[in-house]
């Protein structure tokens, strides 16, 4: 059996028909035989298009837009099976040749390695910093308020590991949920994604719980994935910005301990103030594109 033969791919889709078809094709090219699509009530003909293009894909309708993490959980439950690894994917990613084998090879090097993420690039070849740290409170605040106007500020550089050599594999705090490989037994042991998150921070939370349970998370640059950012979230950008801020506060409440919890009300106020600023930033960015 090839490395990809022990992998079940779970792709969560929401109105990304054309990109979903490309994603599935790239997975098939990598030898992934078991592909599950968990569809969050798309209305763009995604299911019909997939069934026409690849009848072997197992297509599961979740019934409504459940968000990303919950969609993954439903897809994994629907998948069943006994493959050792789960390849969790956005529909707007394309897996490069050799990526799945590189991810499997990386995770098999260490029995404590539960998650491994690939190198992620944007369509123009720009690196997307998918391996990151769990930020301390200072870095979180600095990144939140300076990141929009000064992308390479010191806080953002530390949080996004921008000064680190992304050509080298390493253990990291967390990796982007847009594409990663995970041991099925680790996924089941921690109960999958926390379904209280609708969108954003669910990947941070998953990696945090994995590490709390004694496993490790790694980054593998030998596996390359191209990601078209925001194919689904750009349909409702202002709602997604609000969800992002809610998710950040939930993660902070869940993981902050000791006296630092006294700062959580200030963080809540800060995120509430940042939300309309982010809306304005998104609005101006959209006008520039037009």
N, C-alpha and C positions, 0 to 999 in steps of 0.2 A: 504494500500500500504506500502511495506517495504521502508526503507530509500533509498535503491539502486534503487527502482522503480521510483524515482524522479531525476535520474541521467542519463545523456547521456555521454558515454565515447567516446572521440575523440583520436584515436591513429594515430600518423604520422609515416608512414613506408617508409624506403628506403633500400631495399635489406636485410631485416632481417627476412626472412621467418620463420625459425624454432623458433626463439625467439618470433616473432609475434604470432604464434600459441599458445605458452605457455602463453603469456600475455592475449590473448582473453579468453583462458580457465580459467585463474585465475579470470578474470572479471565476467565470467558466474557463476563461483562458488560463487562469492559474490552477485549474484542476479541481476547484471546489465543486463537489457534486451535490452537496446538500445546502440549498439556498432557501431561506425563509424570508418572505416579505411580511412584515407586520404593518398593515395599512391603517392609519388613523383617520378613516373616513374621507379619503380623497374624493374629489368630484371632477377630476380631469381625465378620467378614462384610464388611469394607471393600471388597474387590474386587467382590463380587457387587452391593453397593449402588451402586458407581460405574458398573459396566457397565449396570445397570438405568436409572440416571439420565442417563448421558451416554456413549453407546457410542463416541464419537469419542476419548475419553481413551485414551491408550496406557498400559496398566497393565503394569508389570514387577515380577515377584516376584524379590527378591534371593536368596531361599532360607533366610535366617536373619536374626536381628537383628544387623546389621553396624555399627550406630551411624550417626550423622548424616552425617558427612563422607563415609564410604565409600558410604553410600546415595546421596548426591548424585553421586559419581563413577560409580556403576553406572547411575544414571538418565541422566546425560549420555552415557555410552557407548552405552546402549540407544537414546537419542534420535537420535544421528547428525544428519543434516540440515545445513543451511547457513545457519540464522538467525544473525544477528550477535551476538545477546545472549541470555544465560541469566538467567532470573528464578528464583532459588533460594528456596524457601519451606518453612516448617513447614506442617503440615496445619491448624494452629489459628490461621491468620491470615485476615483478610478485607480485601481490597484495596478501598479507597474509589474512587469515580468520579474518573477523571483521574490516578490514581496512576501507572499504567504509562507513560502519555504523558509525565508529569513526569519520571520516572526516565530514560526514553530521551532526552528533551530535555537533561537534565543531563549525561548521559554523552557526548552528541554535541558538547557545547560545548568539549571538550578531548580531543584524540586520545590524551593520556597518561593520561586518567582510565579506570581499569580497573574500578572498583567504585563504585557509588553506593547508599547506603542511604536508606530513607524515614524520615519521622517515624513513630514507633511509639507507639500509645496502648493502654492497657488498656481493657477493655470499659466502664469507668465514665468514660472520657475522660482519665484520669490519664496524663501523659507517662511513657513508659518511656525512660530515658536510653540510647538505642541507639548513640549516637556517643561514643566514649571515647578515652582516651589509652593509649599503652603506658606503664604505670606504672614509675617507678624503684623500686628495692628498698624504700626507706622508705615510699613510698605503698602498695606492694603489701602490706607487712607491716601497716601501719596499717589499711588497708582490711580485710584478712583478719580481724584480731582485734577491731577496733572496729565494723566495719560491721553486725554482727548486733545490737549493743546500742545503738549510736549512729549511725544511718544517715546523718546529715549531718555526720559528723566531717570535719576538714580533708583527711584523706587520701582518703576516699571522694569528697568533693566535687571534688577535683582529678582523680581517676581517672575518675569518671563525668561530668565536665564539668558539674556541677550548677549552677555559677554562670554558665554561658555561655547566651546567648540562643538557644534552640532554634528560634526563628522565622526565623533567618537561615541560608542555605546556606553551607557552608564545606568546605574540605579538612580531613580529620581523620585520626587514626592508624588507627582501625579502626571498623567498624560491625557490629552484631549479625547473626549468620548466620540469624536467624529469617526475614528477608526482605531480599534485596538483588538488584540487577541487576549483571551482570558481562559484560564483553566475552568472547565465546567464545574468541577467539584468545589472550587473556591467560590464561584458565582452562587452555587446552591447553598454553600455553608453560611454565607453572609446574607442570604435572602435576596440577592440581586440588587437592583437599584431601589433607593428609597423613593417611594411613589408620592411622597409629599412634595417633591420638586416637580413642577410642570416642565420647565425648560431652564437650562443653565445650572451650573454647580452640581448637577447630579453626578457628573464624572469626577469632580473633586471629592465629593462625599464618598463615592464608591471606592476610590483609591485610598482615602483616609481610613475607611473601615477595613479594607484589605490589610493595610499596614498595621492597624490596631490589632488585627487578628493574627499577626505574626508572619504574614507573607510580604513579599517585596514587589515593587513596580519598576519596570525598566523601559529604557528608550533604545530602539534599534535603528540606526541610520541606514543599515543595509537593506531595509525594507522601505520602499518609496511609494507614497500615495499622493495623488493630486486631488485637491479639494476645492470645489467651487463654493465659496463662503456664502451662507445665508440663502440657499435656494428656496427653503420653506419659510424661514423666519422673516425674510424680506417682504412677505405678503402682508404681514401685520407688524411692521417694525416698532410702532410705539407701544403696542401691547407687549411685545417681546422685551423691550427695554424695561418696562415695569416689572415683568416676570423675572428678568435678570437681577434687578435690585432686591426683589423679594427673596430670591434664591440665595443671594449673598448673605442676607440677614439671617435666613434660616440656618445656613451653614455656620455662621458665627455663633449663633445661639447654641447650636448643637455641640460645637467643639471648644468653645472658650470656657476656661475653668478658673477657679480661684478668684482673686481680686479683680482680674481683668474683666470679669462679668459686670462689674460696676460701670464699665465703659459702654456696654451694649446699648443703653438708651441713647447715648450720644451718637453711636454708629447708626442707629435707626433714624435719628433726626438728619444725620449727614446724608444717608441714602435717600431720604425723602426729598432733601434739597437738591441732590444730584439728579434725580429723575427728570425734572423739567429741563435742566441744563442739557442732559443727554438727548432729550427730545428735540431741543433747539439745534443741537449739533447735528443730529440726524436730518432734520429738516433742511438745514443749510447745505449739508453734503448732497442731499437729493437734488436741490436746485442747481448745484454746480454740475452734477451729472447731466441734467437736462440742458 
